[in-house]
Amino acid sequence: MPDDIQLSSGAGVGRIQIERPGKKNALTTGMYAAMADALDRYARDDEVRAVLIAGGPDFTAGNDLQDFMMASMGGTPFGELPVVRFLQRLSTFEKPVVAAVRGVAVGIGTTLLLHCDLVVAADTARFRLPFTPLGLVPEAASTMLLPFVVGRARAAKLLLLGDFFDAAQALAMGLVGEVVADDATDATAVTLAARLAELPCEAVRQTKRLLRAPWADAIAAVMAAETDEFARRIASDEFRSAAMKLLAR
């Protein structure tokens, strides 16, 4: 387990804490693998009845671009990389998941929220989906889920232009469920996760299953299609050019 991902559990809640503050919690291949393994571990642990994903002072700036480029050129098919495994595990996770978002939530930092059951954001949080500016396409079945959550017109603007938007906008669109002061974000999310953990376990699990059931097969299919296109985009000149410009800054 890399030091950048810290796990802890208590009172029925398993916590995944992203701790790479010097890089705004940018995610590496090793971190994705650790988070996927953590979800597998918490899924098997009967003492864990809810999961909390958190990071501060930033939630995550998305992929560590240099690590991401190296991983994509390493010979492993993109669909077998840890980032894909993490998203697959999260999208099918049976126990309730709470996210505590502070600072920036970029790329996967925003799309993973579509697979969380409760999301608490700091009033200073900022979100961005910069896939097309990077020459890429969205992932995590966000091309289906985001229009469902925020409406097609808003989703198109967010996904095509890739501009930042703030916590108030995220709340108004329904992407997050609650906005609180920055210093209250973690405590609020912990309280929600603890409340979920105290509820009848099977009732919570089956309610989550029923909420997701109409979309389950479609989520898997859309995620697979996005993954295939993402793999092609990573090999494109557009992505290489955009990535090199960012790395040169």
N, C-alpha and C positions, 0 to 999 in steps of 0.2 A: 504494500500500500504506500504510494508516494506521500510525502509530507504535505503536499498541496491539497490532498483530500483527507479530511479528518472525520472519523466516525465515532459516534457515541450513542448510547441508548439509556433510557430510563423512563419510568412511569408510562411504559407502553409505547414510547415514541423512539424511533430510530432516526438519528440525525446524520445528514450528509452535509458537511461544511466545506465549502470551497475556500481555500486559504492560499492564495498566491497574490497578495496585495501589490507587490512590486510590478506586476504585469496586469493589473486590473482584473485579476482572476481569469486571464485568458487560458483556455483549456488545451491541454496537450493530449496526445494519444494515450499516454500513461494515466492521465486523470480520467479520461473517458472509460478506460478499462476498469479503473478503481471504482468509479460510480456504478458501472454495470454490475460489477461483482458485488457491490454493496446492496444493490436492489435484489440480486439473487439471494444474498445472505438474509436480508430482512424479510424476504418472501417466505423463507423456510423457518424463520424464528417466530414461534407462536407467542413469545413474549412481546414482540413488536406488533402493534395493532394500527399504527399510523407512521408515516415517514415525513420528515421535514427536510427540505433542501434550502440551504441558506448560503450567503456569502457576503462579506463586508470588508472594507467600505463599499466595494462594488459587487454586484451579483456575479456577472461575468461579462467581459468584453468580447465573448465569442471564441472562435478558434484562435489559437496561437498560430499566426499565419506561417511563420517559418517552419514550425513543427508540422503543420498541416501539409505544406508543400512537400516536405521530406517524406512524410508518411505516404502521400499519394503517389510518389515516384519510387517507393520502395519495393515494388513488385507485387505487393498484396492487393488483390482485387478490392476496389473501393467498398463494395458491399460487405466485405469481411473485416473492415476496419472497426476498431472499438467504438467510434462515434455512432456507427449504425447499430451496433449491438446495444449501446446505451439507450438510443431512441426506441428501439424495438422493445426493450425491457420496460421502459417507462410507459410506453403506449399501451402495454398489456398488463401492467402491474395491478394486482387485485385489491390491495389495501389502499386506503385514502392517502393522498399526497398533498402536503401543504408547502407552498413556496413563500419565502421571505425575500423580497427584492429591494435592495438598496443600491444607490449609485447607478451605474450603467448596466443595462441588460441588452446586449447586442447580438444579433443573429440568433444562434441557438439559445442564447439567454432569454430571448423573447419567445421563440417557437416552442421551447419545452414547456412553457407555461400553459399551452393549450392542452397539455396532458396532465396538468395538476388539477386537483379538485377544489382547492381553496388557495387564493393568491393574495398576499398582503404586500402592498408596496409603500415605500417611503414617499412622502410628498415631494422629495427632491429627486426621485428616481427618473431615469430617462431611458427610453426604449428606441431600438432601431433595427430594421430588417434590411441590411445593405447587400443583398444578394446580387441584384442586377448591376449595381455600380462596380461590383467585383467581377463581373462577367460570369456569375453563377446563377443557379435557380434555387428557390426555397426548398426546405426539407421539413421533416417531422410531420408530413401530411398537412402542412400549413396552407397549401394552395386550396385545400378543401375546408379545413377547420376554421381558418381565419375569416373567410367570407360568411360562414355560418354564425360566427360569434359577433363580428363587427359590421356585417353587410358587405355586399360585393363591391360597391363603389369605394368604400373606405379601404377594404382589403387591397383592391387594385392600386390605390394611391400609395399605401404603405409598402406593398411588395415591389411595385414598379419603380417608384422614386427613391425609396430607401432613406427617407428623411427621419430625423429624430422626432419623437413625440414624448410628452411628459406624462406624469402620473395621473393628473386630472383628466387628460384625454383618454388614457388607458382605462380609467374608471368609467368614464362616460360611454365608452365603446363596449364595455363589458369584458375587457381583457383581464382586468384584475377585479377582485371583489371588495377590496377595502383599501383605503389610503389613510395612513397615519403619519405622525411625526417621525422623522428619521430614527431618533433614539428610542422610539416605541415599537419599531417594526419587528424586531426579533421577539420581544416579549409577547406581542400580539399574536404572532404566528405560533409561538410555543404554546400559548393558551389554547388556540384553536386546535392544534394537533393533540394536545392533552385531552381536550373535550371529546374529540373523535375517538381517541383511544379508550375512553371511559364508556362509550356507548356499546350496546350489544354488537359484538364483532361480526357475526354472520349477517345481521340485518344491515349493517353498514356496507359490508362487502357485496351483498346481493343488490342493494340499492345502487351502488356504483356500477355493478354489472349491467343492470337494467338501463341506467342512464346512457351507458356506452353501447349497448347492444345494437341499436339501429345503425351505428356507424362502424362497428368493429371490423367487418370484412372490407368495407370501403377504405378505412384508415390504412389497413395493411396493404391494399392494392395501390393506393395513391402514394404511400410512402415508398413502395418498391419502384414505382414509375419515377418519382422524384430522385431516388437514389441512382437509378440508371442514367438519367439526364445529368445529374450532378457529376457523375463520373466522367461523362463526356465533356462537360464544361471545364472540369479541372485540367483536362488535356488541351484546352483551347488556347489560342494565342491571346484572346481577350482576357482570360483569367491571368495568364502569366504576366501580361503587360500591366494589369491593374495591381497585381500582387507585388511586382517589382517596384512600382511607384510608391506603394505604401511602405515597403521595407526600406526604401531609400530615404524615407523621411527621418 
